[in-house]
Amino acid sequence: MKPIRFHPEADVEVTEAVEFYEGRSSGLGSAILAELERSLGQIAIAPEAYQKIGRRTRRKPLWRFPYNLI
């Protein structure tokens, strides 16, 4: 199994998204983090299950939030 890596800019984007959603509604920041962790777990189990968008790149949309994991 290949390790899952985050681009440094993705770390910043996650932090900004959590702050944004938490500012919109209490608990929503935690919800996006939980969805991110759930999606990462799904990718770790079945990385080839998601849409291919390049020769070696796939995309997994987050449920409930307008983000994709690449």
Beta strands, then each sheet from edge to edge (+ up, - down):
strand 1: 51-52
strand 2: 58-61
strand 3: 68-69
sheet 1: 1+ 2- 3+
end
